[in-house]
Amino acid sequence: MMFENLSDKLDRAFKVLKGQGKISEINVAETLKEVRKALLDADVSYKIAKSFTDDVKEKALGRDVLKAVSPGQLMVKIVHEELIQLMGGAKTDINVKINPSVVLLSGLQGSGKTTFAAKLANHLKRKNGKKPILVACDVYRPAAINQLQVLGEQIDVPVFADIENKDPVNIAKKAITQAKQDLNDVIIIDTAGRLAIDEQMMSEIYNIKKNINPHETLFVVDAMTGQDAVNTAKAFNDRLDFDGVVLTKLDGDTRGGAALTIKAVVDKPIKFVGLGEKMDAIDIFYPERMADRILGMGDIVSFVEKAQEQFDVEESKKMQKKILKNQFNFNDFLKQLQQIKKMGNMKDLVSMIPGMGKAMKDVELEDDAFKSIEAIIHSMTPEERENPNILNGTRRKRIAVGSGNDIQEVNKLIKQFEETRKMMKVMSKGGGKNMMKMLANASNRKR
């Protein structure tokens, strides 16, 4: 889970103020010492960590504590406000309003540029209704061209490649001409990277930018490299003057320093974050939502947005009618389960629900957490799924053997299903909440 260590350490820092009747210079200093340590451990530079805690201290000592708010709560509020500002204040959109818009990607080899190029194309196609084209301008690595072609085919987006051509500027220009002919409205150019910054790479990417004059230049960097990511961003920005940053692999075991400090160092916004290998594992970067998650407040807005992407309104209305008529069956349950799985990584989803991140911190929530439940349902006949009332002892034994589960596991699932079905009928307006409760129970049963 992203920023888990930082979240835990900040939580411990705020406990210093718990039980305190008021904010004083002494207890604030003790708390902020721990906050500064937490930031340093997250690979935030000492200069930025000190500046951050100095700002928090100034604001904390200058505020009156309301009777309804504890000093600890006030400190969390101030740190939350300062984290938002540190990460950029507000989200910054990608500039793809002009038709066609040219987006140039830069970064080191291994940062995830090629994968992000495809993710961005997929995102703009699905969310913005764009007609993108991907351009392979890495003339040194045939594997990069092949990778882009494979990903392009996967998301049904065309890829422009000129394998014999070793001039990336010429390739980019040809691609733009082709895109105009084919009415593509966003041209995403993937460029070569190196394992470290060198003059040849910098000159090449600079020349591409100078010759094609992109509407948006993004710097793609691996968030797991921590403070090195910030230093690399500064070197690229000094040469390229890019428009925004993309942090990849933010779902990994990252300490978070890059996300917290890139804006302060290069004064360029983080525009996107990559959260996995799947083509839809890309999020717009919202500083406020990220601050919420760092401080364990969840991110319910993103959770709802992900749910809305998967849950069809008309389908929900049909489901509502079935619930009212007590016709909700295992086929419906399986359909809902599959929609929830499409929302993304299970542990990441749970962390978006306020209060759940900490509660589930030590619980292993694998992406296949519901595998045994699906096996049980798939072992039922179509008639049994449609009409759960016929599931007698003999049928249950057959289902247990067919799914590789104990009979007790089958009985538990059916009992929970029946209880939930009754609840759903009584509280039909909260059907979705009950479904989530059932899934949580089912997951607990598996553990």
C-alpha positions as CSV (number, residue, x, y, z in Angstrom):
1,M,0.0,0.0,0.0
2,M,1.5,3.3,-1.0
3,F,3.0,5.5,1.7
4,E,2.2,2.9,4.4
5,N,5.4,3.5,6.4
6,L,5.0,7.3,6.2
7,S,1.4,7.1,7.3
8,D,2.3,4.9,10.3
9,K,5.1,7.2,11.4
10,L,3.0,10.4,11.1
11,D,0.2,8.7,13.0
12,R,2.7,8.0,15.8
13,A,3.9,11.5,15.7
14,F,0.4,12.9,16.3
15,K,-0.1,10.7,19.3
16,V,2.4,12.9,21.2
17,L,-0.4,15.5,21.3
18,K,-3.1,13.2,22.3
19,G,-4.5,14.0,25.8
20,Q,-2.9,17.4,25.7
21,G,-5.2,20.2,26.7
22,K,-3.6,22.8,24.5
23,I,-0.9,23.4,21.9
24,S,2.3,24.7,23.3
25,E,5.8,25.3,21.9
26,I,7.1,22.3,23.8
27,N,4.6,19.7,22.7
28,V,4.5,21.0,19.1
29,A,8.3,20.8,18.9
30,E,8.2,17.2,20.1
31,T,5.5,16.3,17.5
32,L,7.2,18.0,14.7
33,K,10.5,16.4,15.5
34,E,8.8,13.1,14.8
35,V,7.1,14.4,11.7
36,R,10.5,15.6,10.4
37,K,11.9,12.1,11.1
38,A,9.0,10.5,9.2
39,L,9.6,12.7,6.2
40,L,13.4,12.1,6.2
41,D,12.7,8.3,6.4
42,A,10.4,8.8,3.4
43,D,13.4,10.1,1.5
44,V,12.4,13.8,1.6
45,S,15.5,16.0,1.6
46,Y,16.4,17.6,5.0
47,K,16.0,21.1,3.6
48,I,12.4,20.5,2.5
49,A,11.5,18.5,5.6
50,K,12.8,21.3,7.9
51,S,11.0,24.0,5.8
52,F,7.8,22.0,6.0
53,T,7.9,21.5,9.8
54,D,8.8,25.1,10.3
55,D,5.7,26.2,8.3
56,V,3.5,23.8,10.3
57,K,4.9,25.1,13.6
58,E,4.3,28.7,12.7
59,K,0.7,27.9,11.8
60,A,0.1,25.7,14.8
61,L,1.3,28.2,17.4
62,G,-0.7,30.9,15.7
63,R,-4.0,29.2,16.0
64,D,-6.5,28.9,18.8
65,V,-7.7,25.4,19.6
66,L,-11.5,25.2,19.6
67,K,-13.1,23.3,22.4
68,A,-14.5,20.9,19.9
69,V,-11.1,20.1,18.4
70,S,-8.2,18.5,20.2
71,P,-4.6,19.7,19.7
72,G,-3.9,16.4,17.9
73,Q,-6.8,16.9,15.4
74,L,-5.7,20.5,14.8
75,M,-2.1,19.4,14.1
76,V,-3.4,16.8,11.6
77,K,-5.5,19.5,9.9
78,I,-2.5,21.8,9.6
79,V,-0.1,19.0,8.3
80,H,-2.9,18.0,5.8
81,E,-3.1,21.6,4.5
82,E,0.7,21.9,4.2
83,L,1.1,18.5,2.5
84,I,-1.5,19.6,-0.2
85,Q,0.5,22.8,-0.8
86,L,3.8,20.9,-0.9
87,M,2.5,18.5,-3.6
88,G,1.1,21.3,-5.8
89,G,-2.1,22.6,-4.2
90,A,-4.5,21.4,-7.0
91,K,-4.6,18.9,-9.8
92,T,-3.2,20.1,-13.2
93,D,-4.7,18.9,-16.4
94,I,-2.7,17.6,-19.4
95,N,-2.9,20.0,-22.3
96,V,-4.6,18.1,-25.1
97,K,-7.2,20.7,-26.2
98,I,-5.5,21.5,-29.6
99,N,-6.3,19.2,-32.5
100,P,-3.9,17.4,-33.0
101,S,-2.1,17.7,-29.7
102,V,1.5,16.4,-29.4
103,V,2.6,14.9,-26.1
104,L,6.4,14.2,-25.8
105,L,7.5,11.7,-23.1
106,S,11.0,11.9,-21.6
107,G,12.9,10.0,-18.9
108,L,15.5,7.4,-18.1
109,Q,15.4,3.8,-19.4
110,G,13.4,1.6,-17.0
111,S,11.3,4.5,-15.7
112,G,8.2,3.0,-17.4
113,K,7.9,5.5,-20.3
114,T,6.7,3.0,-22.9
115,T,4.1,1.4,-20.6
116,F,2.9,4.9,-19.6
117,A,2.6,6.0,-23.2
118,A,0.1,3.2,-23.8
119,K,-1.7,3.8,-20.5
120,L,-2.0,7.5,-21.4
121,A,-3.4,6.7,-24.8
122,N,-5.9,4.3,-23.2
123,H,-6.9,6.9,-20.6
124,L,-7.4,9.7,-23.2
125,K,-9.3,7.3,-25.4
126,R,-11.7,6.0,-22.7
127,K,-12.1,9.0,-20.5
128,N,-11.7,11.9,-23.0
129,G,-13.1,10.3,-26.2
130,K,-9.8,11.0,-28.0
131,K,-8.4,9.2,-31.0
132,P,-4.7,8.8,-30.1
133,I,-1.7,7.4,-32.0
134,L,1.5,6.1,-30.3
135,V,4.9,7.0,-31.9
136,A,8.0,4.8,-31.4
137,C,11.0,7.2,-31.3
138,D,13.4,4.9,-29.4
139,V,15.8,4.1,-32.3
140,Y,18.2,2.1,-30.1
141,R,16.0,-0.6,-28.6
142,P,14.0,-2.7,-31.0
143,A,12.4,-4.3,-27.9
144,A,10.9,-0.9,-27.0
145,I,9.3,-0.6,-30.5
146,N,8.0,-4.1,-30.2
147,Q,6.7,-3.5,-26.7
148,L,4.8,-0.3,-27.9
149,Q,3.3,-2.3,-30.8
150,V,2.1,-5.1,-28.5
151,L,0.6,-2.6,-26.1
152,G,-1.0,-0.6,-28.9
153,E,-2.7,-3.7,-30.2
154,Q,-3.9,-4.5,-26.7
155,I,-5.7,-1.2,-26.3
156,D,-6.6,-0.9,-30.0
157,V,-4.5,2.2,-30.6
158,P,-2.4,2.6,-33.8
159,V,1.4,2.7,-33.4
160,F,3.7,4.6,-35.9
161,A,7.1,3.0,-36.2
162,D,9.9,3.4,-38.8
163,I,12.4,0.6,-37.9
164,E,14.9,1.4,-40.6
165,N,15.0,5.1,-39.7
166,K,17.6,6.1,-37.0
167,D,16.6,9.8,-36.8
168,P,14.0,10.3,-34.0
169,V,13.3,13.9,-35.2
170,N,12.5,12.6,-38.7
171,I,10.3,9.8,-37.3
172,A,8.4,12.2,-35.1
173,K,7.7,14.6,-38.0
174,K,6.6,11.7,-40.2
175,A,4.3,10.5,-37.5
176,I,2.7,13.9,-37.1
177,T,2.0,14.1,-40.8
178,Q,0.5,10.6,-40.8
179,A,-1.6,11.4,-37.7
180,K,-3.1,14.5,-39.4
181,Q,-4.1,12.4,-42.4
182,D,-5.7,9.7,-40.2
183,L,-7.4,12.3,-38.1
184,N,-5.7,11.3,-34.8
185,D,-6.2,14.1,-32.3
186,V,-3.4,13.2,-29.8
187,I,0.1,12.1,-30.8
188,I,2.0,10.5,-28.0
189,I,5.8,10.2,-28.6
190,D,7.8,7.6,-26.7
191,T,11.6,8.5,-26.7
192,A,14.8,6.7,-25.9
193,G,16.2,6.7,-22.4
194,R,19.5,5.7,-20.8
195,L,20.4,4.0,-17.5
196,A,21.9,7.4,-16.4
197,I,21.8,10.9,-17.6
198,D,24.3,11.6,-20.5
199,E,24.8,14.4,-23.0
200,Q,23.8,12.3,-26.1
201,M,20.4,11.5,-24.6
202,M,19.8,15.1,-23.4
203,S,20.7,16.5,-26.8
204,E,18.5,14.1,-28.6
205,I,15.4,14.8,-26.5
206,Y,16.1,18.5,-26.6
207,N,16.3,18.4,-30.5
208,I,13.1,16.4,-30.7
209,K,11.3,19.0,-28.6
210,K,12.8,22.0,-30.5
211,N,11.8,20.5,-33.9
212,I,8.3,19.3,-33.2
213,N,7.3,22.0,-30.6
214,P,5.0,19.7,-28.5
215,H,2.0,21.0,-26.7
216,E,2.9,18.9,-23.6
217,T,6.2,17.5,-22.4
218,L,6.1,15.0,-19.6
219,F,8.9,13.7,-17.5
220,V,8.3,10.0,-16.5
221,V,10.2,8.8,-13.4
222,D,10.1,5.7,-11.2
223,A,8.8,6.7,-7.8
224,M,10.7,3.9,-6.2
225,T,14.0,5.7,-6.8
226,G,13.1,8.2,-4.1
227,Q,15.4,11.3,-3.9
228,D,17.2,10.2,-7.1
229,A,13.9,10.7,-8.9
230,V,13.9,14.3,-7.7
231,N,17.5,14.9,-8.8
232,T,16.9,13.4,-12.2
233,A,13.7,15.5,-12.6
234,K,15.8,18.6,-11.9
235,A,18.4,17.7,-14.5
236,F,15.8,17.0,-17.2
237,N,13.9,20.2,-16.3
238,D,17.0,22.4,-16.5
239,R,17.4,21.2,-20.1
240,L,13.9,20.5,-21.3
241,D,11.7,22.8,-19.2
242,F,9.0,20.1,-19.2
243,D,5.3,20.8,-18.3
244,G,4.7,18.0,-15.8
245,V,5.8,14.9,-14.0
246,V,4.5,11.3,-14.2
247,L,5.4,9.1,-11.2
248,T,5.3,5.4,-12.1
249,K,5.4,2.4,-9.7
250,L,3.8,4.3,-6.9
251,D,2.0,1.1,-5.8
252,G,5.4,-0.5,-5.0
253,D,7.4,-0.3,-1.8
254,T,8.0,3.4,-2.3
255,R,8.9,5.8,0.5
256,G,7.1,8.6,-1.2
257,G,9.8,11.3,-1.2
258,A,9.5,11.9,-4.9
259,A,5.8,12.5,-4.8
260,L,6.2,14.9,-1.8
261,T,9.1,16.9,-3.1
262,I,9.3,17.0,-6.9
263,K,6.9,20.0,-7.1
264,A,9.0,22.0,-4.5
265,V,12.3,21.2,-6.3
266,V,11.4,21.7,-10.0
267,D,8.2,23.8,-9.6
268,K,6.4,21.6,-12.1
269,P,3.2,19.6,-11.2
270,I,2.8,15.9,-10.9
271,K,0.0,15.2,-13.5
272,F,-0.3,11.4,-13.4
273,V,0.7,8.4,-11.3
274,G,1.1,4.8,-12.4
275,L,-0.2,2.2,-10.0
276,G,0.5,-1.2,-11.7
277,E,1.1,-2.9,-15.0
278,K,-2.5,-3.0,-16.3
279,M,-3.5,-0.5,-19.0
280,D,-6.1,1.1,-16.7
281,A,-3.6,1.4,-13.8
282,I,-3.2,5.2,-14.2
283,D,-4.6,8.0,-12.0
284,I,-4.7,11.7,-12.4
285,F,-2.7,13.2,-9.5
286,Y,-4.8,15.0,-6.9
287,P,-2.6,16.6,-4.2
288,E,-5.6,16.7,-1.7
289,R,-6.6,13.1,-2.2
290,M,-3.0,12.0,-1.8
291,A,-2.7,14.0,1.4
292,D,-5.8,12.3,2.6
293,R,-4.3,8.9,2.0
294,I,-1.0,9.7,3.5
295,L,-2.7,10.8,6.7
296,G,-4.9,7.7,6.8
297,M,-8.1,9.6,5.9
298,G,-8.8,7.4,2.9
299,D,-9.8,8.6,-0.6
300,I,-13.5,8.0,-0.9
301,V,-13.8,10.3,-4.0
302,S,-11.4,8.1,-6.0
303,F,-13.1,5.0,-4.7
304,V,-16.5,6.2,-5.9
305,E,-15.1,7.2,-9.3
306,K,-13.6,3.8,-9.8
307,A,-16.9,2.2,-8.8
308,Q,-18.9,4.4,-11.2
309,E,-16.6,3.3,-14.0
310,Q,-17.5,-0.3,-13.5
311,F,-21.2,-0.2,-12.3
312,D,-23.7,0.4,-15.0
313,V,-26.7,2.5,-14.0
314,E,-29.3,0.5,-15.9
315,E,-27.9,-2.7,-14.6
316,S,-28.1,-1.4,-11.1
317,K,-31.8,-0.5,-11.6
318,K,-32.5,-4.1,-12.8
319,M,-30.6,-5.4,-9.7
320,Q,-32.7,-3.2,-7.5
321,K,-35.9,-4.7,-8.9
322,K,-34.6,-8.2,-8.4
323,I,-33.7,-7.5,-4.8
324,L,-37.2,-6.1,-4.0
325,K,-38.7,-9.3,-5.5
326,N,-36.3,-11.4,-3.5
327,Q,-34.9,-12.8,-6.8
328,F,-31.2,-11.9,-6.3
329,N,-29.2,-15.0,-7.0
330,F,-25.7,-16.3,-7.3
331,N,-25.4,-15.2,-11.0
332,D,-26.1,-11.6,-9.8
333,F,-23.6,-12.0,-7.0
334,L,-20.9,-13.3,-9.3
335,K,-21.6,-10.4,-11.7
336,Q,-21.2,-7.9,-8.9
337,L,-18.0,-9.6,-7.6
338,Q,-16.4,-9.4,-11.1
339,Q,-17.2,-5.7,-11.3
340,I,-15.6,-5.0,-8.0
341,K,-12.5,-7.0,-9.1
342,K,-12.2,-4.7,-12.1
343,M,-11.9,-1.7,-9.8
344,G,-8.2,-2.5,-9.1
345,N,-5.9,-3.9,-6.4
346,M,-7.9,-5.0,-3.4
347,K,-5.7,-3.6,-0.7
348,D,-5.4,-0.3,-2.5
349,L,-9.2,-0.1,-2.8
350,V,-9.6,-0.8,0.9
351,S,-7.1,1.9,1.8
352,M,-9.4,4.4,0.0
353,I,-12.2,3.8,2.5
354,P,-11.8,6.2,5.5
355,G,-10.6,4.3,8.5
356,M,-10.2,1.0,6.6
357,G,-6.5,1.5,5.7
358,K,-5.3,1.2,9.3
359,A,-7.8,-1.4,10.2
360,M,-6.7,-3.7,7.4
361,K,-3.0,-2.8,7.6
362,D,-1.8,-6.3,8.7
363,V,-4.4,-8.2,6.7
364,E,-3.2,-9.9,3.5
365,L,-5.7,-8.9,0.8
366,E,-4.6,-10.6,-2.3
367,D,-6.1,-9.8,-5.7
368,D,-7.4,-13.4,-5.8
369,A,-9.0,-13.0,-2.3
370,F,-12.4,-14.2,-3.8
371,K,-11.0,-17.1,-5.8
372,S,-12.5,-19.8,-3.6
373,I,-15.9,-18.0,-3.6
374,E,-15.9,-17.9,-7.4
375,A,-14.9,-21.6,-7.5
376,I,-17.9,-22.5,-5.3
377,I,-20.3,-20.5,-7.5
378,H,-18.8,-21.9,-10.7
379,S,-19.3,-25.5,-9.3
380,M,-23.0,-24.9,-9.1
381,T,-25.3,-25.9,-11.9
382,P,-27.1,-23.0,-13.8
383,E,-30.3,-24.1,-12.0
384,E,-28.6,-23.9,-8.6
385,R,-27.2,-20.5,-9.3
386,E,-30.6,-19.2,-10.5
387,N,-32.5,-20.7,-7.6
388,P,-30.3,-21.0,-4.4
389,N,-33.3,-22.4,-2.5
390,I,-32.7,-25.9,-4.0
391,L,-29.2,-26.2,-2.5
392,N,-29.8,-29.2,-0.3
393,G,-27.2,-31.3,1.5
394,T,-26.4,-33.6,-1.4
395,R,-25.9,-30.7,-3.8
396,R,-23.7,-28.9,-1.3
397,K,-21.4,-31.9,-0.9
398,R,-21.1,-32.1,-4.7
399,I,-20.3,-28.4,-4.9
400,A,-17.6,-28.7,-2.2
401,V,-15.9,-31.5,-4.0
402,G,-16.1,-29.7,-7.4
403,S,-14.7,-26.4,-6.0
404,G,-12.0,-28.0,-3.8
405,N,-13.5,-26.6,-0.6
406,D,-14.7,-28.1,2.7
407,I,-18.5,-28.5,3.0
408,Q,-18.3,-26.0,5.9
409,E,-17.0,-23.3,3.5
410,V,-19.9,-23.9,1.1
411,N,-22.4,-23.8,4.0
412,K,-20.9,-20.5,5.3
413,L,-21.1,-18.9,1.9
414,I,-24.7,-20.0,1.3
415,K,-25.7,-18.9,4.8
416,Q,-24.1,-15.4,4.4
417,F,-25.8,-15.1,1.0
418,E,-29.2,-15.9,2.4
419,E,-28.7,-13.4,5.3
420,T,-27.6,-10.7,2.9
421,R,-30.4,-11.3,0.5
422,K,-32.9,-10.8,3.4
423,M,-31.1,-7.7,4.5
424,M,-31.1,-6.4,0.9
425,K,-34.8,-6.7,0.6
426,V,-35.4,-4.8,3.8
427,M,-32.9,-2.1,3.0
428,S,-33.1,-2.1,-0.8
429,K,-31.9,1.5,-1.1
430,G,-28.6,0.5,0.6
431,G,-28.2,-2.7,-1.6
432,G,-24.7,-1.7,-2.7
433,K,-23.6,-1.2,0.9
434,N,-24.8,-4.7,1.8
435,M,-23.1,-6.2,-1.2
436,M,-19.8,-4.6,0.0
437,K,-20.5,-6.0,3.5
438,M,-21.1,-9.5,2.2
439,L,-17.9,-9.3,0.2
440,A,-16.0,-8.2,3.3
441,N,-17.5,-11.1,5.3
442,A,-16.7,-13.5,2.5
443,S,-13.1,-12.3,2.5
444,N,-12.9,-12.6,6.3
445,R,-14.2,-16.2,6.0
446,K,-11.4,-17.0,3.5
447,R,-8.8,-15.7,5.9
